[in-house]
Amino acid sequence: MAAARARFRSLAWGTLAYTVLVILFGAVVRITGSGAGCGQHWPTCHGEVVPISPTIETVIEFSHRVTSGLCGIIVLALLVAALRGFPRGHAARLGAWLALVFTITEALIGAGLVRFGLVGDNDSVARALVMAAHLLNTSLLTGALALAAWAADREPGPPARSASPRVRWLVWASLGGLMLVGISGAVTALGDTLYPVEAGALSERLQRDLGAGAHFLQRLRLMHPVLACGLGFFTAVIAHHLGNTAAPAVRRASAWVMILVFAQLAAGVLNVMLSAPGWMQVLHLGLGTALWVAAVLFSLELLNRPGEP
């Protein structure tokens, strides 16, 4: 049994890492304008199972579909391993089931983007809303995988002492804030792709983005850094305050959250200074995903430890 759980833990962490890579690959698809590389066909590509004489955009989009499909197979294998290795009611089973659900909804959202033409140069409100839903779903997916990996070494049952309502409220507020920052970042990244940031002083950029003829995606560009700074500092303060406990696992998780908050803020500043190049958008998304996973793990350690700060 111990060996089976160890294999599950390795599979869970590996699945999480692979899923993050698929998410980053999705950003590359958007940045390169390859979302329409297979036309409006799904699950086929231009009506073919394997495209013949593809363009570079088709290669990128088709490759992303293949890696996404493989992710679904791996998540299904993770669920089978959870059902075999853990008893009914164990958190590892819950994480694996949730991961499968959010993998399916992720595929449906991706199919919707393609089938309804919400790719390429589409700059509609509908696309912005679906991109926000896409980010929300990927956050829930990576959170579920983090839960499965974290729970691999835990025995079923409640913690020795439940966290207070204040602690639970602060934890959920912090996670909700990070999710809101991520959603605003997804919309901003879409705007940066469709309406590239022009070089110039920050004041000039703000005038262009807030001018009378600016597209709504340009007008929303200011929202993300404001939310990121405010809610990022809030998350760091909460991690420091609630992580001030004798439990080493909680302290370590708290430290990672604070480190990643400031790393992400620094990356955001650099992203603005460099006018949001594609490679920086991918790095920014990667750090944001790492911060989200760290915050989920911190929350799990905090809410499931014996005692309170």
C-alpha positions in Angstrom: 0.0 0.0 0.0 2.8 2.4 0.9 4.5 1.8 -2.5 1.2 2.4 -4.3 0.7 5.7 -2.6 4.2 6.7 -3.4 3.6 6.0 -7.0 0.4 7.9 -6.9 2.1 10.9 -5.3 4.8 10.9 -8.1 2.0 10.6 -10.7 0.0 13.4 -9.2 3.0 15.8 -9.1 4.0 14.8 -12.6 0.4 15.3 -13.8 0.4 18.8 -12.3 3.7 19.7 -13.8 2.6 18.5 -17.3 -0.7 20.3 -17.0 1.1 23.6 -16.3 3.2 23.0 -19.4 0.0 22.5 -21.4 -1.4 25.7 -20.0 1.7 27.6 -21.0 1.6 26.0 -24.5 -2.0 27.4 -24.7 -0.6 30.9 -24.1 1.8 30.3 -27.0 -1.1 29.4 -29.2 -2.8 32.7 -28.4 0.3 34.8 -28.7 1.2 33.4 -32.1 -2.4 33.7 -33.3 -2.6 30.0 -34.0 -6.0 29.4 -32.3 -7.6 29.3 -35.8 -4.9 26.9 -37.1 -7.4 24.1 -37.5 -10.3 26.4 -38.7 -13.6 26.0 -36.9 -13.2 22.2 -36.8 -13.1 20.3 -33.5 -12.0 17.6 -32.7 -10.8 17.2 -36.2 -8.4 19.7 -37.8 -9.6 21.2 -41.0 -11.9 18.1 -41.2 -8.9 15.8 -41.0 -7.8 13.6 -38.1 -4.1 14.5 -38.9 -3.7 17.6 -41.1 -2.0 17.2 -44.4 0.4 20.0 -45.6 -0.2 22.1 -42.5 0.8 25.7 -42.0 2.9 26.7 -39.0 -0.3 27.9 -37.3 -1.9 24.5 -37.9 1.1 22.7 -36.5 1.0 24.8 -33.3 -2.7 24.4 -32.8 -2.7 20.7 -33.6 0.2 20.1 -31.3 -1.6 21.8 -28.5 -4.6 19.6 -29.1 -2.5 16.5 -28.9 -0.8 17.6 -25.7 -4.2 18.5 -24.2 -5.6 15.1 -25.2 -2.7 13.4 -23.5 -3.3 15.4 -20.4 -6.8 14.0 -20.3 -5.5 10.4 -20.5 -3.0 11.0 -17.7 -5.7 12.5 -15.5 -7.9 9.5 -16.1 -5.0 7.3 -15.1 -4.5 9.4 -12.0 -8.2 8.7 -11.0 -7.8 5.0 -11.5 -4.7 5.0 -9.3 -6.6 7.0 -6.6 -9.5 4.6 -6.6 -7.2 1.6 -6.3 -4.8 3.1 -3.7 -7.1 5.1 -1.3 -10.3 4.3 0.6 -13.6 5.9 0.0 -13.8 9.5 1.3 -10.0 10.1 1.0 -9.0 13.6 -0.2 -6.8 12.1 -2.9 -9.9 10.5 -4.5 -11.6 13.9 -4.3 -8.7 15.7 -5.9 -8.5 13.1 -8.7 -12.3 13.2 -9.4 -12.3 17.0 -9.5 -9.3 17.0 -11.8 -11.2 14.8 -14.3 -14.3 17.0 -14.1 -12.2 20.2 -14.8 -10.2 18.4 -17.5 -13.5 17.7 -19.3 -14.8 21.2 -18.9 -11.4 22.5 -20.1 -11.8 20.5 -23.3 -15.4 21.8 -23.7 -14.2 25.4 -23.3 -11.4 24.9 -25.8 -13.9 23.3 -28.2 -16.2 26.3 -27.8 -13.5 28.8 -28.6 -12.8 27.0 -31.8 -16.4 26.1 -32.9 -17.7 29.7 -32.3 -14.7 31.4 -33.9 -13.5 33.0 -30.6 -9.8 32.7 -31.7 -7.4 34.5 -34.0 -8.3 38.2 -34.4 -11.6 38.0 -32.6 -11.8 40.9 -30.1 -15.4 40.5 -29.0 -16.8 40.7 -25.5 -17.8 37.0 -25.8 -14.2 36.0 -26.3 -13.0 38.0 -23.3 -15.7 36.3 -21.2 -14.7 32.8 -22.4 -11.1 33.6 -21.7 -12.0 34.5 -18.2 -13.9 31.3 -17.8 -10.9 29.4 -19.3 -8.6 30.9 -16.6 -11.1 30.1 -13.9 -11.3 26.5 -15.0 -7.5 26.0 -15.3 -7.1 27.4 -11.8 -9.7 24.9 -10.5 -7.9 22.1 -12.5 -4.5 22.8 -11.1 -5.9 23.3 -7.6 -7.5 19.9 -7.8 -4.3 18.3 -8.9 -2.5 20.0 -6.1 -5.1 18.6 -3.7 -4.5 15.1 -5.0 -0.7 15.4 -4.7 -0.9 16.9 -1.2 -3.3 14.3 0.0 -1.2 11.3 -1.1 0.6 11.1 2.3 -2.4 12.0 4.4 -4.7 9.6 6.3 -8.4 10.1 5.9 -10.2 12.0 8.6 -10.7 15.6 9.9 -7.8 17.6 11.4 -7.3 17.5 15.2 -8.9 20.9 15.6 -10.9 22.9 13.0 -9.7 26.3 11.9 -11.6 29.3 13.2 -14.1 31.1 10.9 -11.7 34.0 10.8 -8.9 31.9 9.4 -11.2 30.2 6.9 -12.5 33.5 5.7 -9.0 34.9 5.2 -7.9 31.8 3.4 -10.9 31.9 1.0 -10.6 35.6 0.5 -6.9 35.2 -0.4 -7.7 32.4 -2.9 -10.6 34.3 -4.4 -8.4 37.4 -4.8 -5.7 35.4 -6.6 -8.4 34.0 -8.9 -9.7 37.4 -9.7 -6.2 38.6 -10.5 -5.7 35.7 -12.8 -9.0 36.4 -14.6 -8.1 40.0 -15.1 -4.7 38.8 -16.3 -6.2 36.5 -18.9 -8.3 39.4 -20.3 -5.3 41.7 -20.3 -3.1 39.2 -22.0 -5.8 38.9 -24.7 -5.7 42.6 -25.2 -1.8 42.6 -25.3 -2.0 40.0 -28.1 -4.7 41.7 -30.2 -3.6 45.3 -29.4 0.2 45.1 -28.8 1.5 47.7 -26.4 3.3 50.5 -28.3 6.6 51.8 -27.0 6.6 55.1 -25.2 6.3 56.7 -21.8 3.8 55.2 -19.4 1.7 58.4 -19.5 1.5 58.1 -23.2 0.4 54.5 -23.0 -2.3 55.4 -20.5 -3.6 58.1 -22.8 -3.8 55.7 -25.7 -5.5 53.0 -23.7 -8.0 55.3 -22.1 -8.6 57.5 -25.1 -12.0 57.9 -26.8 -11.2 55.5 -29.7 -9.6 52.8 -27.6 -11.1 49.3 -27.7 -12.5 47.9 -24.4 -9.6 45.5 -24.1 -7.2 48.4 -24.1 -9.4 50.2 -21.6 -9.3 47.2 -19.3 -5.5 47.0 -19.5 -5.0 49.2 -16.4 -7.3 47.0 -14.2 -4.9 44.0 -14.0 -1.8 45.8 -12.5 -4.1 47.6 -10.0 -5.7 44.4 -8.8 -2.4 42.5 -8.9 -0.7 45.0 -6.6 -3.6 45.3 -4.1 -4.6 41.6 -3.9 -1.0 40.4 -4.2 0.1 42.4 -1.2 -3.1 41.2 0.6 -2.1 37.6 -0.2 1.4 38.1 1.1 0.2 39.7 4.3 -2.3 36.9 4.9 0.4 34.2 4.3 2.8 36.0 6.7 0.1 36.4 9.4 -1.4 33.0 9.2 1.9 31.3 8.5 3.4 32.5 11.8 2.9 29.1 13.5 5.0 26.3 15.0 4.1 23.9 12.2 7.1 23.7 9.8 5.0 22.6 6.8 2.8 25.7 7.2 5.8 28.0 7.6 7.5 26.6 4.4 4.3 26.9 2.4 3.8 30.5 3.7 7.3 31.4 2.7 6.8 30.1 -0.9 3.6 32.1 -1.2 5.4 35.3 -0.2 8.4 34.7 -2.4 6.2 34.0 -5.4 4.0 37.0 -4.8 6.9 39.4 -5.0 8.5 37.5 -7.9 5.2 37.8 -9.8 4.9 41.5 -9.0 8.5 42.0 -10.2 7.7 40.1 -13.4 4.6 42.2 -13.9 6.6 45.4 -13.7 9.1 44.0 -16.2 6.3 43.0 -18.5 5.0 46.5 -18.5 8.4 48.0 -19.0 9.1 45.7 -22.0 5.7 46.3 -23.6 4.5 42.8 -22.9 6.5 40.7 -25.3 5.3 37.1 -25.9 8.0 35.4 -24.0 7.4 37.6 -21.0 3.7 36.9 -21.1 4.5 33.1 -20.9 6.8 33.7 -18.0 4.3 35.9 -16.2 1.6 33.2 -16.6 4.0 30.5 -15.4 4.8 32.5 -12.2 1.1 33.2 -11.7 0.3 29.5 -11.9 3.1 28.6 -9.5 1.8 31.2 -7.0 -1.8 29.8 -7.3 -0.6 26.3 -6.6 1.6 27.5 -3.7 -1.4 29.3 -2.2 -3.6 26.2 -2.6 -1.0 24.1 -0.8 -0.6 26.7 1.9 -4.3 26.7 2.5 -4.4 22.9 2.7 -1.6 22.8 5.2 -3.1 25.6 7.2 -6.7 24.3 7.4 -5.7 20.7 8.1 -3.1 21.2 10.8 -3.7 20.3 14.5 -4.2 23.7 16.1 -4.4 27.4 15.1 -2.0 30.3 15.0 
